[in-house]
Amino acid sequence: MPRKTKSAKPQAPKLPKGEAEQVRIRREVGHDFALRDDAFGRKRLAAGTSEASRVYEVSNDGFASTGGIVRVRTIDPLLGITSLSRQQREAGLRYRGDFRCSQQADVKPMRWTERIDGGRHGGGIADSVLDAGRAHAAATKALGHWEVAAVVRQVCCAEGSIKGVAEQTGEGREVVTKLLKVGLDLLAVHYGMMMGRR
């Protein structure tokens, strides 16, 4: 008599490394708004959201519910905002790069007795730092309106979050996000990554 075989149930694929830990921590802390059920009924991180890309770390005993400290690593806003286009992201990163380079003037303290040569040979601020400063100033000028420039500077240069900038300015998150996108579009046009609208 032939033996009846059980129909094989489709097995759930393994979760990516660390995702189960992140899901567990979020459930314990009550941050389950970034979790979704998958086809197999498991809780998973909502892929593609900035909340899902945050990394929660637990110290002490490893359990948030028993007094362990939960730390949330901050995510770069230019990478965490998924609605930004590739050109907007690249423009923001270039603007940040010019800013950082312009801030790297190697100023060293000197003794009062040291003689100073009036020429520039072998001293002064490097040309690359000066060029980056000029590029950053020109890009800031291209932003036009001061509100747009302020939001772009806060997010790109100071790496502030949209939530933090919204709280600081008293505007809604949607307004701050829109100002950021307008500014990044203007920068992308300035850098020649996008064509300007006529």
C-alpha positions in Angstrom: 0.0 0.0 0.0 1.5 3.3 -1.0 2.4 5.7 1.7 0.7 9.1 1.8 3.3 11.9 1.8 2.6 15.2 3.5 2.4 18.1 1.1 5.5 20.3 1.7 4.7 23.7 3.1 6.7 26.5 1.6 9.4 27.4 4.2 10.0 31.0 5.2 13.3 32.3 4.0 15.8 33.2 6.7 15.7 36.8 7.9 18.7 39.0 7.0 21.4 39.0 9.7 20.5 41.2 12.6 16.9 41.9 11.5 15.3 39.5 14.0 17.3 41.3 16.8 16.2 44.7 15.6 12.5 43.5 15.4 12.8 42.2 19.0 14.3 45.4 20.4 11.6 47.5 18.6 8.8 45.4 20.0 10.2 45.6 23.6 10.6 49.4 23.4 7.3 49.9 21.8 8.6 51.3 18.5 6.6 48.8 16.4 5.4 51.5 13.9 8.3 50.5 11.7 7.3 46.8 11.6 5.1 45.0 9.1 3.8 41.4 8.8 5.3 39.5 5.9 3.6 36.7 3.9 4.6 34.1 6.5 3.1 36.1 9.4 6.5 37.2 10.8 7.2 40.8 12.0 9.7 42.4 9.6 11.2 45.9 9.3 9.3 48.0 6.8 11.9 48.1 4.0 12.8 51.4 2.4 11.8 53.6 5.3 14.2 55.8 7.2 12.9 54.3 10.5 13.7 50.8 9.3 17.3 51.9 8.5 18.0 53.1 12.0 20.0 50.7 14.2 18.9 50.1 17.8 21.6 49.0 20.2 20.9 47.6 23.7 23.5 47.7 26.5 23.7 46.1 29.9 21.7 42.8 30.1 20.6 43.0 26.5 16.9 43.4 27.3 15.3 46.8 26.9 12.3 45.7 29.0 14.5 45.1 32.1 16.3 48.3 32.2 18.9 48.0 29.4 19.7 51.2 27.7 18.5 51.5 24.1 20.6 53.7 21.8 19.4 54.7 18.3 22.2 55.4 15.9 21.5 58.4 13.8 21.2 58.0 10.1 22.5 60.5 7.6 19.4 62.4 6.5 20.5 62.5 2.9 20.5 58.7 2.9 17.6 58.2 5.2 15.0 60.2 3.3 14.0 57.7 0.7 12.0 60.1 -1.4 15.1 62.0 -2.5 16.2 61.5 -6.1 19.7 60.4 -7.0 20.6 63.9 -8.3 19.2 65.5 -5.1 21.3 63.1 -2.9 24.5 63.7 -5.0 24.0 67.5 -4.9 23.6 67.4 -1.1 26.7 65.3 -0.7 28.7 67.5 -2.9 27.5 70.6 -1.0 28.5 68.9 2.2 31.9 67.9 0.8 32.7 71.5 -0.2 31.6 72.7 3.2 33.8 70.2 5.1 36.8 70.9 2.9 36.4 74.6 3.4 36.5 74.1 7.2 39.8 72.2 7.1 42.1 75.2 7.1 45.1 74.0 9.0 45.4 76.8 11.5 48.2 76.2 14.0 49.0 78.4 17.0 52.3 80.1 16.8 54.8 81.5 19.3 54.9 85.3 19.8 58.6 85.3 19.0 58.1 83.6 15.6 58.9 85.8 12.6 56.2 86.0 9.9 57.0 86.2 6.2 54.6 88.3 4.2 54.8 86.0 1.2 52.6 83.0 0.6 55.4 80.5 -0.2 55.0 77.5 2.0 52.4 79.0 4.3 48.9 80.2 4.5 45.7 78.3 3.6 45.9 75.6 1.0 44.4 76.4 -2.4 42.1 73.4 -2.2 40.5 74.8 1.0 40.1 78.2 -0.6 38.6 76.7 -3.8 36.1 74.6 -1.7 35.1 77.7 0.2 34.5 79.6 -3.0 32.5 76.6 -4.4 30.4 76.4 -1.2 29.7 80.1 -1.2 28.6 80.0 -4.9 26.4 77.0 -4.2 24.8 78.8 -1.2 24.2 81.8 -3.4 22.5 79.6 -5.9 20.0 78.5 -3.2 18.4 81.9 -3.4 15.9 82.2 -0.6 17.3 82.3 3.0 14.7 79.8 4.3 15.7 77.3 1.7 19.4 77.9 2.4 18.9 77.5 6.1 17.2 74.1 5.8 19.8 72.8 3.3 22.7 74.0 5.6 21.1 72.4 8.6 20.5 69.0 6.9 23.6 68.8 4.6 26.3 70.6 6.6 25.2 70.1 10.2 23.6 66.7 9.4 20.4 67.7 11.3 17.3 65.6 11.1 14.1 66.8 9.4 12.4 66.4 12.8 15.1 68.5 14.5 14.9 71.2 11.9 11.1 71.2 12.0 11.2 71.6 15.8 13.8 74.4 15.6 11.9 76.4 13.0 8.4 75.7 14.2 7.4 74.4 10.7 5.8 71.0 9.9 8.0 68.2 8.7 6.4 68.2 5.3 7.3 71.9 4.9 10.9 71.3 5.9 11.1 68.3 3.6 9.7 70.3 0.7 12.2 73.2 1.4 15.0 70.7 1.4 14.0 69.1 -1.9 13.6 72.5 -3.5 17.1 73.4 -2.3 18.6 70.2 -3.4 17.0 70.7 -6.9 18.6 74.1 -7.1 22.0 72.7 -6.1 21.6 69.9 -8.7 20.9 72.6 -11.4 23.9 74.7 -10.1 26.2 71.7 -10.3 25.0 70.8 -13.8 23.4 67.5 -12.6 19.9 68.5 -13.7 18.5 70.9 -16.2 16.7 74.0 -14.8 13.1 74.6 -15.6 12.3 77.5 -17.9 
